[in-house]
Amino acid sequence: MMRSYRGSTAILGTGMAGLGDCGGRSEQEIIAQAARQAVQASGLRMQDIDGIITSSLTSPWWVMRMAEYLGIQPSFSDSTMFGGSSFIADLKIAAMAIDSGQCHHVLICYGANPRSVPSSSEINRMRAMLDPQPYEHPYKPFNPVSSYALAAARHMYEYGTTREQLAEVAVAARKWAQLNPDAFLRTPLTVEDVLNSKMISDPLTVRDCCLVTDGAGAFVVSSAERARDLHARPIYVLGTGHSHSHRQISCMPDLTVTPARESGRAAFAEAGLKPEDIDVVELYDAFTINPILFLEDLGFCAKGEGGAFISQGRIEPGGDLPMNTNGGGLSFTHPGMYSIFLVIEAVTQLRREAGQRQVEKADVALVHGNGGVLSSQATAILSHSL
């Protein structure tokens, strides 16, 4: 029987830096700033950190670079790369490392600066060489957008999901962003605005696509026992799950079904909870189709009903299922990989520190990260109590 880590670890301090446009500062600089905030907020010093987990879109040596830059001599380190889902998948890795006695306090961090130091075309060429996708690259698709557009088109065809329903995801995110002073885009947004914006890859317009911003985030994970002595409001990790089924979307078994089914099932089972027990959800919304797929696969609604489920304000401020309460990747920030900010926002909500966007009842939160092209899915369930 698989070992359960339910409630064995807790998240202490969090930190963010360089959001939006970091003015050309390096990735290492803004990550270090976020990391120092997180460590200080944890009641620790940097020399107390003996575990570090981080990864990068550009460097396979990133964990060594950041440990060096932060002055950490870790007894445990990991840089397993699952794309945007990495920093939620990392919660299980941290729990295993702490449980095995390899370390006591794990810093999980990430940052990038694609807005102020743009080099996306060069990076994409390098990734095509280092990570060839032989069934897709010869056709020169405009990825990742075209891959997600393919999934959206299939969902629309198979289940009758409408463009307006996709647009409602972006509109809800913007309404949350308007309550968040740190959000990159806070101007009003309507369904019509989304539908009439520039087409990127049919059926997705520019407002169906995530932002391109700078930003860094960090948080510290410790054992639940140590956490209670260090922080007044530790946030406990009740359950985690991770699954991946493909690398290229051309090899995805079903364009409307993601590995979130498996990751969500594992997280709920370990936590001993069900979707109806969740008060707030933070889902990786790189594109508007993503939350619709994830809500279905995580069990919040039946397959094919996601479009109708999010309609009529359900996921907006004041709705039945508050979702992406910081504005999400669509309106808050998105520096290449986003899931670290999902964890930070969930912790902020559970600690009742979210200001105007605070969800009234926020006792249990679900965070869900997406990596690749609907490839890698990671789920975690967090709570302020065991």
Backbone hydrogen bonds in HBPLUS format (Angstrom, degrees):
<---DONOR---> <-ACCEPTOR-->    atom                        ^
c    i                          cat <-CA-CA->   ^        H-A-AA   ^      H-
h    n   atom  resd res      DA  || num        DHA   H-A  angle D-A-AA Bond
n    s   type  num  typ     dist DA aas  dist angle  dist       angle   num
A0008-SER N   A0005-TYR O   3.00 MM   3  5.34 170.6  2.01 132.9 131.6     1
A0007-GLY N   A0237-VAL O   2.91 MM 230  5.31 150.5  2.00 139.5 143.9     2
A0224-ALA N   A0008-SER O   2.82 MM 216  5.32 160.8  1.86 128.4 126.8     3
A0237-VAL N   A0009-THR O   3.09 MM 228  5.88 170.0  2.10 148.6 148.1     4
A0010-ALA N   A0222-SER O   2.87 MM 212  5.66 157.8  1.92 162.1 167.2     5
A0222-SER N   A0010-ALA O   3.04 MM 212  5.66 161.4  2.07 161.1 165.5     6
A0011-ILE N   A0235-ILE O   2.67 MM 224  5.07 161.2  1.70 147.9 149.8     7
A0235-ILE N   A0011-ILE O   3.13 MM 224  5.07 168.5  2.14 142.8 146.5     8
A0012-LEU N   A0220-VAL O   2.78 MM 208  5.37 168.4  1.79 158.5 162.5     9
A0220-VAL N   A0013-GLY O   3.13 MM 207  5.74 145.9  2.25 158.3 164.2    10
A0015-GLY N   A0218-ALA O   2.86 MM 203  5.17 141.5  2.01 151.1 148.9    11
A0218-ALA N   A0015-GLY O   2.92 MM 203  5.17 138.7  2.09 151.8 151.1    12
A0017-ALA N   A0216-ALA O   3.04 MM 199  5.20 150.0  2.13 135.8 138.6    13
A0216-ALA N   A0017-ALA O   2.83 MM 199  5.20 136.2  2.02 159.8 164.0    14
A0020-GLY N   A0214-ASP O   3.18 MM 194  5.04 130.1  2.44 141.5 127.6    15
A0214-ASP N   A0020-GLY O   2.77 MM 194  5.04 171.3  1.78 135.9 138.4    16
A0025-ARG N   A0022-CYS O   3.47 MM   3  5.83 165.5  2.50 108.8 112.9    17
A0030-ILE N   A0026-SER O   3.25 MM   4  6.63 164.1  2.28 156.2 157.6    18
A0031-ILE N   A0027-GLU O   2.98 MM   4  6.14 159.9  2.03 154.7 161.0    19
A0032-ALA N   A0028-GLN O   2.93 MM   4  5.97 159.8  1.97 145.4 151.3    20
A0033-GLN N   A0029-GLU O   3.07 MM   4  6.31 150.5  2.16 143.0 150.8    21
A0034-ALA N   A0030-ILE O   3.04 MM   4  6.28 163.3  2.07 146.7 150.4    22
A0035-ALA N   A0031-ILE O   2.77 MM   4  5.95 159.0  1.81 153.7 160.7    23
A0036-ARG N   A0032-ALA O   2.91 MM   4  6.05 158.8  1.95 147.4 152.0    24
A0037-GLN N   A0033-GLN O   3.18 MM   4  6.42 157.1  2.23 144.7 150.6    25
A0038-ALA N   A0034-ALA O   3.00 MM   4  6.27 159.9  2.04 149.3 154.7    26
A0039-VAL N   A0035-ALA O   2.89 MM   4  6.10 163.8  1.92 155.6 159.6    27
A0040-GLN N   A0036-ARG O   2.98 MM   4  6.02 167.6  1.99 148.1 152.1    28
A0041-ALA N   A0037-GLN O   2.91 MM   4  6.02 159.7  1.95 148.8 155.0    29
A0042-SER N   A0039-VAL O   3.04 MM   3  5.03 143.2  2.18  97.2 108.6    30
A0044-LEU N   A0039-VAL O   3.23 MM   5  5.53 161.4  2.27 159.6 156.0    31
A0043-GLY N   A0040-GLN O   3.09 MM   3  5.42 165.7  2.12 112.3 116.3    32
A0048-ASP N   A0045-ARG O   2.80 MM   3  5.31 156.0  1.86 115.8 124.2    33
A0049-ILE N   A0046-MET O   3.09 MM   3  5.46 155.1  2.15 109.8 117.2    34
A0050-ASP N   A0105-HIS O   3.28 MM  55  5.84 137.4  2.47 140.2 152.1    35
A0075-SER N   A0050-ASP O   2.85 MM  25  5.46 148.6  1.95 132.7 138.9    36
A0076-PHE N   A0050-ASP O   3.19 MM  26  6.56 139.2  2.37 149.4 158.5    37
A0051-GLY N   A0105-HIS O   3.12 MM  54  5.90 127.2  2.41 158.6 146.3    38
A0107-LEU N   A0051-GLY O   2.84 MM  56  6.13 162.0  1.87 144.1 142.6    39
A0052-ILE N   A0076-PHE O   3.10 MM  24  6.60 147.6  2.20 142.7 151.2    40
A0078-ASP N   A0052-ILE O   3.11 MM  26  6.67 143.0  2.25 150.7 158.0    41
A0053-ILE N   A0107-LEU O   2.87 MM  54  6.24 159.2  1.91 159.1 160.8    42
A0109-CYS N   A0053-ILE O   3.19 MM  56  6.70 154.1  2.26 160.1 167.7    43
A0054-THR N   A0078-ASP O   3.25 MM  24  6.76 150.4  2.34 161.4 166.8    44
A0064-MET N   A0061-TRP O   3.07 MM   3  5.67 127.9  2.35 115.3 127.5    45
A0065-ARG N   A0061-TRP O   3.15 MM   4  6.43 157.6  2.20 152.0 158.9    46
A0066-MET N   A0062-TRP O   2.89 MM   4  6.15 164.7  1.92 161.2 163.7    47
A0067-ALA N   A0063-VAL O   3.03 MM   4  6.06 159.3  2.07 140.1 146.3    48
A0068-GLU N   A0064-MET O   3.02 MM   4  6.05 161.7  2.05 143.7 149.1    49
A0069-TYR N   A0065-ARG O   2.94 MM   4  6.11 159.3  1.99 145.1 151.2    50
A0070-LEU N   A0066-MET O   2.87 MM   4  5.97 154.1  1.94 150.2 156.1    51
A0071-GLY N   A0067-ALA O   3.00 MM   4  5.94 117.5  2.41 136.5 150.9    52
A0072-ILE N   A0067-ALA O   2.86 MM   5  4.90 156.1  1.92 149.1 150.5    53
A0071-GLY N   A0068-GLU O   3.21 MM   3  5.14 146.9  2.32  96.9 106.7    54
A0086-SER N   A0083-GLY O   3.03 MM   3  5.67 168.6  2.04 127.1 130.2    55
A0088-ILE N   A0085-SER O   3.20 MM   3  5.83 159.3  2.25 121.5 127.6    56
A0089-ALA N   A0085-SER O   3.12 MM   4  6.30 167.9  2.13 159.6 163.3    57
A0090-ASP N   A0086-SER O   2.77 MM   4  5.93 137.7  1.95 145.9 159.1    58
A0091-LEU N   A0088-ILE O   3.09 MM   3  5.49 155.1  2.16 108.9 115.9    59
A0092-LYS N   A0089-ALA O   3.27 MM   3  5.97 138.7  2.45 115.9 122.9    60
A0094-ALA N   A0090-ASP O   2.83 MM   4  6.05 160.5  1.87 154.4 159.0    61
A0095-ALA N   A0091-LEU O   3.04 MM   4  6.21 156.0  2.10 139.3 145.9    62
A0096-MET N   A0092-LYS O   2.95 MM   4  6.19 159.5  1.99 153.5 158.2    63
A0097-ALA N   A0093-ILE O   3.00 MM   4  6.22 157.7  2.05 148.2 154.4    64
A0098-ILE N   A0094-ALA O   2.93 MM   4  6.12 162.6  1.96 153.9 158.3    65
A0099-ASP N   A0095-ALA O   2.88 MM   4  5.93 162.6  1.91 147.0 152.7    66
A0100-SER N   A0096-MET O   3.01 MM   4  6.05 147.6  2.12 141.4 149.2    67
A0102-GLN N   A0097-ALA O   3.04 MM   5  5.42 139.2  2.21 168.5 166.1    68
A0101-GLY N   A0098-ILE O   3.08 MM   3  5.22 156.2  2.14 104.8 112.3    69
A0106-VAL N   A0221-VAL O   2.84 MM 115  5.11 170.7  1.85 159.3 158.6    70
A0221-VAL N   A0106-VAL O   2.82 MM 115  5.11 162.3  1.85 149.5 155.3    71
A0108-ILE N   A0219-PHE O   2.94 MM 111  5.54 178.2  1.94 175.2 175.5    72
A0219-PHE N   A0108-ILE O   2.97 MM 111  5.54 151.7  2.05 153.7 162.6    73
A0110-TYR N   A0217-GLY O   3.01 MM 107  5.64 153.1  2.08 164.8 166.3    74
A0217-GLY N   A0110-TYR O   2.83 MM 107  5.64 158.7  1.88 165.8 172.4    75
A0112-ALA N   A0215-GLY O   3.07 MM 103  5.89 151.1  2.16 147.8 153.9    76
A0215-GLY N   A0112-ALA O   3.03 MM 103  5.89 142.7  2.17 171.4 173.4    77
A0117-VAL N   A0113-ASN O   3.05 MM   4  5.85 151.4  2.14 154.5 162.8    78
A0123-ILE N   A0119-SER O   2.92 MM   4  6.16 164.8  1.95 159.3 164.3    79
A0124-ASN N   A0120-SER O   2.82 MM   4  5.94 159.3  1.86 149.4 155.2    80
A0125-ARG N   A0121-SER O   3.08 MM   4  6.29 150.8  2.17 140.6 147.7    81
A0126-MET N   A0122-GLU O   3.04 MM   4  6.35 156.8  2.10 148.1 154.4    82
A0127-ARG N   A0123-ILE O   2.87 MM   4  6.12 160.9  1.90 154.4 159.7    83
A0128-ALA N   A0124-ASN O   2.97 MM   4  6.10 147.8  2.08 141.4 149.7    84
A0129-MET N   A0125-ARG O   3.23 MM   4  6.50 140.6  2.39 138.8 148.2    85
A0129-MET N   A0126-MET O   3.10 MM   3  5.21 127.3  2.39  96.1 109.7    86
A0130-LEU N   A0126-MET O   2.90 MM   4  6.19 160.3  1.94 153.3 159.1    87
A0131-ASP N   A0127-ARG O   2.69 MM   4  5.38 147.3  1.79 143.2 150.9    88
A0136-GLU N   A0133-GLN O   2.98 MM   3  5.67 166.7  2.00 126.2 130.3    89
A0137-HIS N   A0133-GLN O   2.92 MM   4  5.65 162.0  1.95 163.7 168.9    90
A0139-TYR N   A0136-GLU O   2.88 MM   3  5.67 152.7  1.95 127.8 135.3    91
A0140-LYS N   A0137-HIS O   2.99 MM   3  5.10 162.0  2.03 111.0 116.9    92
A0146-SER N   A0142-PHE O   2.95 MM   4  5.45 167.9  1.96 137.7 140.3    93
A0147-SER N   A0144-PRO O   3.12 MM   3  5.46 126.3  2.42 106.0 119.5    94
A0148-TYR N   A0144-PRO O   3.26 MM   4  6.63 159.4  2.31 157.8 163.1    95
A0149-ALA N   A0145-VAL O   2.84 MM   4  6.08 151.5  1.92 153.0 162.5    96
A0150-LEU N   A0146-SER O   2.96 MM   4  6.09 143.5  2.10 136.8 145.6    97
A0151-ALA N   A0147-SER O   3.20 MM   4  6.59 153.4  2.28 142.1 148.0    98
A0152-ALA N   A0148-TYR O   2.88 MM   4  6.14 158.3  1.93 148.0 154.4    99
A0153-ALA N   A0149-ALA O   2.83 MM   4  5.99 164.5  1.86 150.0 154.0   100
A0154-ARG N   A0150-LEU O   3.02 MM   4  6.22 156.7  2.08 145.1 151.4   101
A0155-HIS N   A0151-ALA O   2.99 MM   4  6.21 158.2  2.04 148.1 153.8   102
A0156-MET N   A0152-ALA O   2.93 MM   4  6.17 157.0  1.98 152.0 158.5   103
A0157-TYR N   A0153-ALA O   2.91 MM   4  6.11 156.8  1.96 146.4 152.9   104
A0158-GLU N   A0154-ARG O   2.80 MM   4  5.93 166.0  1.82 153.9 157.7   105
A0159-TYR N   A0155-HIS O   2.92 MM   4  5.68 158.6  1.96 142.8 148.7   106
A0160-GLY N   A0156-MET O   2.95 MM   4  4.78 134.3  2.16 124.3 129.8   107
A0165-GLN N   A0162-THR O   3.15 MM   3  5.21 122.3  2.50  94.5 108.1   108
A0166-LEU N   A0162-THR O   3.18 MM   4  6.60 156.8  2.23 148.2 153.8   109
A0167-ALA N   A0163-ARG O   2.93 MM   4  6.19 160.0  1.97 150.1 156.0   110
A0168-GLU N   A0164-GLU O   2.95 MM   4  6.22 139.6  2.12 141.0 151.5   111
A0169-VAL N   A0166-LEU O   3.10 MM   3  5.57 141.9  2.25 109.1 118.7   112
A0170-ALA N   A0167-ALA O   3.05 MM   3  5.31 116.6  2.46 103.2 117.3   113
A0171-VAL N   A0167-ALA O   3.00 MM   4  6.32 157.6  2.05 153.2 160.4   114
A0172-ALA N   A0168-GLU O   2.93 MM   4  5.99 161.4  1.96 144.8 149.3   115
A0173-ALA N   A0169-VAL O   3.09 MM   4  6.31 160.5  2.13 145.1 150.5   116
A0174-ARG N   A0170-ALA O   3.02 MM   4  6.26 155.4  2.08 145.9 152.3   117
A0175-LYS N   A0171-VAL O   3.02 MM   4  6.33 150.4  2.10 147.4 155.3   118
A0176-TRP N   A0172-ALA O   3.12 MM   4  6.48 152.0  2.20 150.2 157.1   119
A0177-ALA N   A0173-ALA O   2.91 MM   4  6.18 155.6  1.97 146.6 154.4   120
A0178-GLN N   A0174-ARG O   2.91 MM   4  6.15 143.3  2.05 146.6 155.3   121
A0179-LEU N   A0176-TRP O   2.94 MM   3  5.38 153.1  2.01 111.0 119.7   122
A0180-ASN N   A0177-ALA O   2.91 MM   3  4.93 160.8  1.94 107.9 114.1   123
A0183-ALA N   A0180-ASN O   3.05 MM   3  5.51 168.1  2.07 120.3 124.2   124
A0184-PHE N   A0332-PHE O   3.02 MM 148  5.12 152.2  2.10 119.3 128.0   125
A0185-LEU N   A0331-SER O   3.01 MM 146  5.09 173.9  2.01 159.1 157.6   126
A0194-VAL N   A0190-THR O   3.13 MM   4  6.53 154.5  2.20 149.9 155.6   127
A0195-LEU N   A0191-VAL O   2.98 MM   4  6.29 166.7  2.00 155.4 158.6   128
A0196-ASN N   A0192-GLU O   2.89 MM   4  5.94 150.8  1.97 149.2 156.5   129
A0197-SER N   A0194-VAL O   3.37 MM   3  5.40 161.1  2.41 102.0 107.5   130
A0206-VAL N   A0198-LYS O   2.73 MM   8  5.53 142.7  1.87 154.7 167.3   131
A0200-ILE N   A0204-LEU O   2.97 MM   4  5.93 161.3  2.01 142.3 148.2   132
A0201-SER N   A0204-LEU O   3.09 MM   3  5.29 166.1  2.11 150.9 155.3   133
A0204-LEU N   A0201-SER O   2.72 MM   3  5.29 153.5  1.79 136.4 130.4   134
A0208-ASP N   A0205-THR O   2.96 MM   3  5.24 155.1  2.02 108.7 116.9   135
A0209-CYS N   A0206-VAL O   3.19 MM   3  5.29 158.7  2.24 102.9 108.7   136
A0288-THR N   A0208-ASP O   3.07 MM  80  5.21 140.7  2.23 140.3 147.3   137
A0210-CYS N   A0286-ALA O   2.80 MM  76  4.80 128.7  2.07 165.2 152.7   138
A0211-LEU N   A0329-GLY O   2.95 MM 118  6.16 165.1  1.97 165.2 160.2   139
A0213-THR N   A0334-HIS O   3.22 MM 121  5.38 169.6  2.23 117.5 119.4   140
A0227-ALA N   A0223-SER O   2.84 MM   4  5.98 158.8  1.88 156.0 163.3   141
A0228-ARG N   A0224-ALA O   3.21 MM   4  6.37 151.7  2.29 147.9 151.3   142
A0229-ASP N   A0226-ARG O   3.03 MM   3  5.41 136.5  2.23 107.0 118.8   143
A0230-LEU N   A0226-ARG O   3.17 MM   4  6.41 132.1  2.42 144.1 157.7   144
A0230-LEU N   A0227-ALA O   3.06 MM   3  5.05 134.7  2.28  97.2 110.1   145
A0231-HIS N   A0227-ALA O   2.96 MM   4  5.88 163.8  1.99 164.3 163.6   146
A0236-TYR N   A0383-SER O   2.73 MM 147  5.34 139.1  1.90 176.9 166.9   147
A0383-SER N   A0236-TYR O   3.02 MM 147  5.34 148.5  2.12 144.1 152.7   148
A0238-LEU N   A0381-ILE O   2.81 MM 143  5.50 147.1  1.92 156.2 166.0   149
A0381-ILE N   A0239-GLY O   2.86 MM 142  5.18 153.1  1.93 148.5 152.2   150
A0241-GLY N   A0379-THR O   2.85 MM 138  5.15 138.7  2.03 153.7 152.5   151
A0379-THR N   A0241-GLY O   2.84 MM 138  5.15 162.6  1.86 148.0 153.3   152
A0243-SER N   A0377-GLN O   2.92 MM 134  5.46 154.1  1.99 155.3 163.2   153
A0377-GLN N   A0243-SER O   2.81 MM 134  5.46 172.8  1.81 169.0 171.4   154
A0251-CYS N   A0248-GLN O   2.90 MM   3  5.49 159.1  1.94 116.3 123.3   155
A0252-MET N   A0249-ILE O   3.09 MM   3  4.93 167.1  2.11 103.9 107.0   156
A0257-VAL N   A0254-ASP O   3.12 MM   3  5.42 169.3  2.13 116.3 119.7   157
A0261-ARG N   A0258-THR O   3.30 MM   3  6.46 177.8  2.30 129.4 128.9   158
A0262-GLU N   A0259-PRO O   3.04 MM   3  5.45 124.2  2.36 106.3 117.9   159
A0263-SER N   A0259-PRO O   3.07 MM   4  6.44 170.1  2.08 156.1 158.4   160
A0264-GLY N   A0260-ALA O   2.80 MM   4  5.49 158.4  1.85 137.1 144.3   161
A0265-ARG N   A0261-ARG O   3.10 MM   4  6.04 154.2  2.17 132.3 140.0   162
A0266-ALA N   A0262-GLU O   3.05 MM   4  6.23 160.4  2.09 149.6 154.0   163
A0267-ALA N   A0263-SER O   3.04 MM   4  6.25 160.2  2.08 146.6 152.0   164
A0268-PHE N   A0264-GLY O   2.90 MM   4  6.06 171.7  1.91 158.5 160.6   165
A0269-ALA N   A0265-ARG O   3.00 MM   4  6.04 156.0  2.06 142.3 149.6   166
A0270-GLU N   A0266-ALA O   3.00 MM   4  6.16 164.0  2.03 150.0 153.6   167
A0271-ALA N   A0267-ALA O   2.99 MM   4  6.11 157.1  2.04 146.8 153.5   168
A0272-GLY N   A0268-PHE O   2.83 MM   4  5.81 128.7  2.10 139.9 153.1   169
A0273-LEU N   A0268-PHE O   3.14 MM   5  5.22 151.7  2.22 143.4 148.3   170
A0272-GLY N   A0269-ALA O   3.26 MM   3  5.06 133.4  2.49  90.5 103.0   171
A0277-ASP N   A0274-LYS O   2.85 MM   3  5.46 161.7  1.88 122.9 129.2   172
A0278-ILE N   A0275-PRO O   3.10 MM   3  5.53 167.9  2.12 116.9 120.8   173
A0279-ASP N   A0364-VAL O   2.92 MM  85  5.47 159.4  1.96 143.6 150.5   174
A0366-LEU N   A0280-VAL O   3.04 MM  86  6.52 156.4  2.10 156.6 164.1   175
A0281-VAL N   A0322-PRO O   3.00 MM  41  6.39 170.2  2.01 164.9 167.4   176
A0324-ASN N   A0281-VAL O   2.94 MM  43  6.47 151.4  2.02 149.0 158.4   177
A0282-GLU N   A0366-LEU O   2.84 MM  84  6.23 161.0  1.88 163.9 170.0   178
A0368-HIS N   A0282-GLU O   2.93 MM  86  6.37 152.6  2.00 163.1 163.4   179
A0284-TYR N   A0368-HIS O   3.00 MM  84  6.17 139.2  2.17 155.9 168.4   180
A0290-ASN N   A0287-PHE O   3.00 MM   3  5.63 144.3  2.13 116.3 125.6   181
A0293-LEU N   A0289-ILE O   3.10 MM   4  6.39 163.4  2.13 160.5 164.8   182
A0294-PHE N   A0290-ASN O   2.90 MM   4  6.12 164.8  1.93 160.4 165.5   183
A0295-LEU N   A0291-PRO O   2.86 MM   4  5.87 163.3  1.89 147.0 151.0   184
A0296-GLU N   A0292-ILE O   3.33 MM   4  6.47 155.1  2.39 140.9 147.0   185
A0297-ASP N   A0293-LEU O   2.93 MM   4  6.18 171.4  1.94 154.4 156.8   186
A0298-LEU N   A0294-PHE O   2.77 MM   4  5.75 147.3  1.88 150.7 158.0   187
A0300-PHE N   A0295-LEU O   2.90 MM   5  5.23 141.5  2.05 164.3 169.0   188
A0299-GLY N   A0296-GLU O   3.08 MM   3  5.34 154.3  2.15 106.0 114.0   189
A0305-GLU N   A0302-ALA O   3.00 MM   3  5.52 163.4  2.03 137.6 139.6   190
A0309-PHE N   A0305-GLU O   2.86 MM   4  5.95 151.2  1.95 152.6 162.3   191
A0310-ILE N   A0306-GLY O   3.13 MM   4  6.32 153.6  2.20 154.2 156.1   192
A0311-SER N   A0308-ALA O   3.24 MM   3  5.25 147.9  2.35 100.0 109.4   193
A0314-ARG N   A0311-SER O   3.44 MM   3  6.07 164.8  2.47 115.3 118.8   194
A0316-GLU N   A0313-GLY O   3.22 MM   3  5.08 156.2  2.28 102.7 109.9   195
A0321-LEU N   A0314-ARG O   2.94 MM   7  5.74 165.0  1.97 148.0 151.6   196
A0319-GLY N   A0316-GLU O   2.82 MM   3  5.16 157.4  1.87 140.4 139.9   197
A0327-GLY N   A0324-ASN O   3.05 MM   3  5.66 162.9  2.08 119.6 125.2   198
A0331-SER N   A0327-GLY O   3.03 MM   4  4.92 134.3  2.25 133.6 140.7   199
A0332-PHE N   A0328-GLY O   2.68 MM   4  5.14 150.7  1.76 146.5 156.4   200
A0341-PHE N   A0338-TYR O   2.93 MM   3  5.83 147.9  2.04 132.0 138.5   201
A0342-LEU N   A0339-SER O   3.09 MM   3  5.02 132.9  2.32  95.5 108.5   202
A0343-VAL N   A0339-SER O   3.37 MM   4  6.76 155.4  2.44 151.8 155.1   203
A0344-ILE N   A0340-ILE O   3.19 MM   4  6.46 162.3  2.22 142.0 146.9   204
A0345-GLU N   A0341-PHE O   2.97 MM   4  6.02 160.3  2.00 141.0 146.2   205
A0346-ALA N   A0342-LEU O   3.00 MM   4  6.18 159.5  2.04 147.2 153.0   206
A0347-VAL N   A0343-VAL O   2.95 MM   4  6.19 163.0  1.98 155.3 159.6   207
A0348-THR N   A0344-ILE O   2.95 MM   4  6.17 155.5  2.01 144.8 152.1   208
A0349-GLN N   A0345-GLU O   2.92 MM   4  6.19 157.6  1.97 152.1 157.2   209
A0350-LEU N   A0346-ALA O   2.91 MM   4  6.13 166.6  1.92 154.1 157.8   210
A0351-ARG N   A0347-VAL O   2.96 MM   4  6.09 139.1  2.13 144.9 155.1   211
A0353-GLU N   A0348-THR O   2.97 MM   5  5.23 172.9  1.98 161.9 160.3   212
A0352-ARG N   A0349-GLN O   2.99 MM   3  5.07 159.9  2.03 107.4 113.3   213
A0357-ARG N   A0354-ALA O   3.27 MM   3  5.61 141.9  2.42 139.9 131.2   214
A0358-GLN N   A0355-GLY O   3.09 MM   3  5.43 164.8  2.12 117.8 119.8   215
A0365-ALA N   A0382-LEU O   2.90 MM  17  5.22 164.9  1.93 147.3 152.5   216
A0382-LEU N   A0365-ALA O   2.83 MM  17  5.22 164.0  1.85 157.3 162.3   217
A0367-VAL N   A0380-ALA O   2.88 MM  13  5.34 167.9  1.89 159.4 163.5   218
A0380-ALA N   A0367-VAL O   2.89 MM  13  5.34 153.0  1.97 156.0 159.9   219
A0369-GLY N   A0378-ALA O   2.76 MM   9  5.11 156.8  1.81 152.4 159.2   220
A0378-ALA N   A0369-GLY O   3.03 MM   9  5.11 160.8  2.07 140.2 144.2   221
A0371-GLY N   A0376-SER O   2.73 MM   5  4.69 146.0  1.84 146.3 150.3   222
A0375-SER N   A0371-GLY O   3.04 MM   4  5.77 129.3  2.31 152.5 167.0   223
A0376-SER N   A0371-GLY O   2.99 MM   5  4.69 164.0  2.02 129.4 134.4   224
